[in-house]
Amino acid sequence: VNARLIDAGTARILGAAAAEAPRDWKSASVPAGWGRWSVPPPPDLGEGAPVPWAPAREGGCEDWEESVDRLQTRTLELKARYWAARAASPGFDTSRLRRNPGAEIRSMELRYRFYGRLKELYYGGVQPLSPSEMGQLKLSDEVVEGLQERCLR
């Protein structure tokens, strides 16, 4: 369980906590809630596109939320392709997941877009990420995690 205390007026995360709980949901190849939203076409990142993130200043947290949102927007298609390919792979079992795919996406609007795109790719067929794309996604996730660790305290 991941819990966040959010200022409803600004969407600023004021605090966060995490705990593990027993899983009691039904196992399914794709959870029923994935992708019930309409989704605009994803951005074309192109092969080898750089990860677009630069903090306002080293160590600063003034604009960290906007930086996270920008980065997660730019890597949304990669993340959706990654999870759709995993869900479509033989032997994928949702009961073995530690968290819902996309749970780390800060913006609820962006999270809805992610689930919509994930469903489209899952049912429409998807190519797994190339090593370069996988590197971009991993770097993006590491930067986001670092910002959140540093700036949520």
Buried (B, 14 or more C-beta within 10 A) or exposed (E): EEEEEBEEEEEEBEEEEEEEEEEEEEEEEBBEEBBEBEBEEBEEBEEEBEBBBEBEEEEEBEBBBEBBBBBBBBBBBBBBBBBBBBBBEEEBEBEEBEEBBBEBBBBEEBBBBBBBBBBBBBEEEBEEBEEEBEEBBBBBBEBBEEBBEEBEE
